[in-house]
Amino acid sequence: MADKEYCKNIILQYSQLALLPDYRYQISDGTQAAITTLPSLFNEFPDEKDNIKNIILQNLFNDYPINAGGNVFNEFSIYAIQKLWENYSDDAQSLLLGYLMLS
């Protein structure tokens, strides 16, 4: 269990990097992998669901460009919500409603 806890902490740490005021996306900095992995933590750490959803929601508002093709950072959160929809549709829906209310 200590290994799972260690991995969880790393994923949460890297998924929150983009929430820092001076953050600028760089390919392979770990944020993409961390954010898109957040739905996997729902099964293993149900007590972290609110924290995970908060991270996904906050990253939805990040429209920083990530490549020359017009893609933006919030696509990582969108992917995470799509993954949540498979097994946690209520949580995914609450993220979408939260985003609509805040935007």
Secondary structure, 3 states (H helix, E strand, C coil): CHHHHHHHHHHHHHHCHHHCCCCCCCCCCCHHHHHHHHHHHHHHCHHHHHHHHHHHHHHHCCCCECCCCCCECCHHHHHHHHHHHHHCHHHHHHHHHHHHHHC
